[in-house]
Amino acid sequence: MRDDADATTKNILSGAEGIKEVNDHVLILPAQGNALAVKAREGLVLVDSGPGRGATKKMMAALREWSDLPVRAICYSHGHVGYNDGVRMWVDAAAERGEAAPMLIAQENCIRRYNRYRETGGLQHALNTMQFPQFDMADSRALIVNPTVTFREHMVLDTGSPRIELIAAPSETDDVLSLWLPEDRILYAGAAFPGTTIPNVGTPLRTLRLTIRWAETLEKLAALKPAVLIQEFGRVIEGEQAVADRLLGSAEALRWIRREVVERMNRGMSDLEIIHDIDYPDHLFDQSWMRERYGARDYIVRDMFREENGWWDRNPTTLHPAHPDDAGRAVLEAIGDPQTVLAKARSLAEAGDAQLALHVIDLLALAPGSDPAVVEAQKLKAEICRTRAGEVAPYVSKALYESSARLLEKGKRRWSEREELQAAAE
């Protein structure tokens, strides 16, 4: 990623605390989210190496101002790219200091995830390019370093006092780990508790995140009765009740959505019908940690629906569809006067209903070829996408509208037409 990336996006991905000493042996470091350093008798334990380059160099400098002890271990908070792209820099730094390479510790599912990322490198690049259009995305495969030590459910590090425990915390991914300091009652929740957003279950481009599994993890972490919660992105939360409110409140909200979705699925409703039928109670969702800043309630509903249903959207047209070009061409031929579609889409957009405008403009914008009306429709669709980006709250939705607009402005209708993505796949 570029160091000069868009400020809004950097804020989404950055920890809120910067460099913060929690006590004399716990330090928060700025990385992709809040990274952590724990000073133990046998050396330092890190959670996450940072995204590499300048960001990881700043982490190293801040750590060395705080302690000169060797880094004994780097724990991977989870396997998403970016969080540990800087591992090799830490390993090289240890060698330069004449120290043994740190153990690289992760929950055991991380290796399976990394193998999948290597296999689907072109896809991962495409997904990241869509979700983070402000960044110049690199091929993540070259930065992946497998952990050298893994655990399944629980691990106690042999670094001496204070006692450091690693706990499997499946949530955003199945390889999330949380770090627990029982003597201090400090919990580093990592990706299990983002802190500034509703849990990002069902984010549009990723695999299933299993809502109730995430709720169970939050309940398990709350049962530790932590007095201090270090969130993935937000500020440190202090006080046992304040921590419990966030962990258990989030779990309760996720379970509430599950009940509401299941009740409607049992009545035969589709995911889109369910999205527009649910009313969310303020006592669960009008909370600072449940804001639709990165995740969204609609995402969660659709993820739950995917857990229990196949891919079919209930429209018989989509069961065995024609090629998109053939379908688009047939619709274009059936329209008659394309100016009617363009005029209606513009009218809806100008009236403040950009979403309906998108539904209408697709009658033209999905057609192949260089027909002037089709080209005009694609340009109008790009404009409407940018309007929608300003209307919705979740960052991911904003990003996907923006990246779609950029695609259309380049005269492309599908991501498979992007030359740079084709090159990345090769």
N, C-alpha and C positions, 0 to 999 in steps of 0.2 A: 504493500500500500504506500502511497505517496505521503511524505511527511506534511505536505501542504494541503491535505484533504480538507473538504468542506467542513467548517466549524461545527455546523449542526450535527453532521454525521459523527465527527470526532467526539462530540459531547455524548452521543448515544453510546459509543463504544468505550468511553473512558470512565475510570473510577472517579467517584465524587470527592474522595478524600485527598488525593495527591499523595504527598509524603506525610504520614501521621504516625507518631509514636503512641501506641495504645498503652503500653507500660514499658518497663526497662528491658523487656525481652520479646516484645511483639511490635513489629513495624509494618505499616501498610505502605506499599509502593505503587506508584501509578504504572499501569500496564494496559492491557486490553481489559478494562475493569480494574477492580482493586486486587492487586497481587499482595502477597504476604511474605514476611520473613519472621522466623522464630529463632531466637538465640537460645540454643541448648548447650549443655556442658560439653558435648562432643563436637559442636560446630553449628552451622546455620542450616535451617530447613526453609526452603522457598516453596510457595505455591505459585506456579506459573513463571515462565521465563520472560514473558513479554513478546511483542510482535516482531522483535528483531530491530536491526539498524539503530537509528537514533533513540528510539524509545527504550530499547534494552540497555543502551549505553548509559542513559540517564538513570535507569534502575540500578545499574552497577555502581555508578558514582554515588548515588544516595545511600546504597547499602554500605559502601566502604567508608563513608563518613560516620556511619553508625557503629560498625563493627569490622574488625580485621580477621575474624575467625573464618576458617575455610567453609565453603558451602558443601555440606555433606549430602544433601538430597534436594532434588527439584521434584515437586509433586504436580502432576497435571490435573488442574481442576476439572477438566473434561477435554474431549478430543476435537472440539471445533478448531478449525484453522485460525491462526492469529494468536491464540493464547500462549502457545509454546513454539512459535516460529524462531524464537531467539535462543533455543536450547544450545545450539552449537557454539554460540558466543560465550555462554557460561562455561561450557566444557573447555573451550580454548583458553579462557581466562584462568581456569584452575591449572591447566598445564603450564601457563606462563608463570604462575606463582609457585610452581613445583609441588602442587597438591594433587591428590588422587581425583579422578573425575567423579563428580557427584552421582549418586544413585539417581536414576530417573524412574519415578514411581507413579503408577497409574492404576485405576480400577481395571480389571482384566479385559473388559469389553473394549477398551481403548485400542488394543492391537487389531481387533476385528474391524473397528471403525477405520483405522488408518489403512488397513489393507483394502477396504472398500474405496476409500478416497484415492488410493493409487490406481485402482482398477478403473474408476470413473473420473479420472482427472479432467477430461474435457467437459463432462457434465458439471463437475464441481466449479470449474472456472466459469461456465455459463451462468450457473445459479448465483455465484458471488458477483458476477458482473451485473446481473439484473438487480440484485438486492442492494448493491453498493455502487451505484452509477457514478458517484463522485470520485471514486478511487480508481487508480490505475492498477488493476488487480494482477498480481503475479501468479505464476503457476505454483500452487501450494505444494505439489508433490516433492519438489526439491528441498523443501524446508521441513518435511516431516521426519522426526526422529522417534523411533519406537522406544517405549519405556524399557528399562532393563530389569525392573522389579514390578510385579503386579500382585494384586490381592483381590479377593472376591467380595467379602462382606466387611471385614474389619482388620486393621493392622495397627500395631503399636510400634513406633520407631525406636530403635536402639541408640538414641542420641543422648541419653541421660536426662537429668532434670532440666526443664519441666517435662512431664509426661505428655507425649504428642500422639494422638490417635487419629487415624484416617478411617472414615466411615463411608461406605458405598451409599450414594444418595441419588438413585435414578430419578430423573426429573426432565430437564430440558433434553438431556441425552441419557443413554443407559450406562454411561461410563463416568458420570459426575461423582466426584468425591468431595466430602466436607472434612475440615480439620477441626478437631475438638481438643481444647486444653482444659481438662477437668479441674485442675488446681486453680485456674483463673476463672473457670466457668465462661470461657470465651469460645464462641462458635464462629468459625469461618464457613459460611454456608455455600459460597461459590455460586455456581449456576443454579443451584436448587432454590435460591431466593434472590432474584434480580434486584429487588429493592425499590426501583423507580417505575416499575411497570407491572401490570397484570402478568402472571406467568405466560410466557409466549408459547403456549400450546397451539398446535395447528398452524404455525406460521406458513405462508402459502407455498414455499418452495421446498419444504423439508419433509422428512419422513414422520410417521406417527409418533406422538409424544406421550400418549397414554395418560390421560388426565387423572384418573384415580391413582395410578402409580405415583404420580407427582404429589397428590394429596397425602398418600400414605407416608411418603418421605418427609414431608413437612411435619406430620404428626410424630414421626420417629425422632426428628431433630428437636421438636418441642419437648418431648419426654425427657431429654437431657437436662431440662430446666436451665438453659444458659442465661447468664446475667448480661452478657454483651454479645451482640450479633454484628458480625462484619458481613455486609451484603456484597453482592457481586458488583453493583454499580453505585448504590446509594451511600448515605452517611452511616457511620457507626450508630447502632441503636443500643442504648444502655437502659438497664432495668429489667428484671425478670418479667414483669407484667407486660411491658412494652414489647419485648421480644415475643412473648407468647401470643399477644394480640395479633402480631403480624404473621407468625407461622401458622397458628391455628385458624386465624381469620381467613387466610388465603386457602387453607385446606377446606374449610367450611364452604367457602364460595365455590370452589371447584366441585365439591360434592353436590352443592345446590344445582349447579348447571347440569351436572350429570342426571339428576333426578328429573329436571324439567325436559331435557332432551329425550330421555328414555320414554317418558310419559307421552310425548308427541310422536316419537317413532312408533310406539305401540298403536297409535291412531292412524298410522299410515302416512304421516306428513313427510315431505322431503326436507332436505337440509335448508333450502332457501325459504320454504314455508316456516320452518322452525325459527330461523333467524329473525323473521319479521313478526313472530308471534310472542316472543318471550319479553316480559317486563322484569327488569333487574332491580331487586330491593336495594335501597340506598345504604342500609346498615351493613351490607356485605360489600358493595361495589363503590360506594362513594368514600373511598379511603385513598390516601396518598400512594400506597403501595399497590393499588388496584387500578391505577390510571391506564388508559389505553395509549401508552407512550411508545411502546415497541410491540407488545402483544395486543390482542383485541378479543373481545367477547365473541364476535362472529367467528374468529379463527377457532376458538375453543369448541364452539358448537359444531363446526364443520369437521374438526378432528375427531370428536366423539362420534359423529355420524359415520365417518370413514371406518372407525373401529368396528362398527356393527353392520356395515353395508359394503357392497361391492362398488365398482366404479360407475355403474349406470346411474344417470341423472333422472331417470323416470320418463325421459322423452324418447318415444320409439324411434324417432329420426336418428338418434345417436347410437343405436344398437350396432348397425353395420353401415357406417357413414361412407359417403362418397369422398373422394380426395378433396381436400379443401379448395383447390383451384377449380375443380369441376363444379363443386357446389357454389362457389362464389360467382363463377361465370353464368351458371343457370339462374341464380337470383338476379344478377345484373340484367340478363336478357328478359326476365319476367317483369322487371320494374316498369319498363316503358320510359317514362321521363325521369331520369336520375335527378334532375333539378328539384323535383318534388321532395325527394329524400334529403337532399342537401338543405333545402329551405326549412324542412321540418326539424332537422337536427340543429340548425343554427337557431331556430326559434326557441327550441327547448333549452339550449345552452344559454341564450340571452335571457330567458325567463328564470334562470337559476336552477334548472334541473339537468345538470350535466350528466348524471347517470342515465336518465332516460335518453338523452341525446346520444350517448354511446351505443345504446341498444339500437337506435334508429340508424346511426351512421354506418354500423357494421353491415347493413344491407348492401352498401357500396364498397366500403373500405376493405373488405375481405376478398374482393374480386381481383384476379390477376390482370396483368397487362398494363398498358400505358394510356388507356382511355382517359381523356382530360377530366371527366367527372370522377373517375376512380382516384386519380392523382389528387384532385381537389378534396375528395373525401378523406384520403389518408392524411393530408395536411390538417384538415379540420379535426380529425380524430386526435391528432397530436395536440392540438390546442385544447381540446376538451379534456384530454388526459392531464395536461398541466393544471387545468382548472380543478379537476378532481383531486389532484395532489395537494392543492391548497385547502380542500374541504375536509379531508379525512384526518383523523388524529394519529393512528399508528405509523411509526416511521417506515415500517416495511411496506405498507400500502403506498405511502408517499413515494418511496423509492421505486416501486414497480410501475406506478403511473409515469414517473419521470423517465425511467429507462425505456418504457414503451414509447413515450413521445420521441425520445432521441432516435429510437429504431425507425419509427415512421418518417421522421424528418430526413433520414438517410435513404428514403425510398424503399425500405425493407418492410415486409409484412410479418415475417416470422424470424425467430432467433436463429433458426438453422441457416438463414441467408447471410448471417454476419460472417465476413471473411476471417476476422480475427479469432472467432470461436471455432471455425472450421480448422484453422491452423493449429489452435491449441489442442484439438482432438487428435491431430496427426502427430 
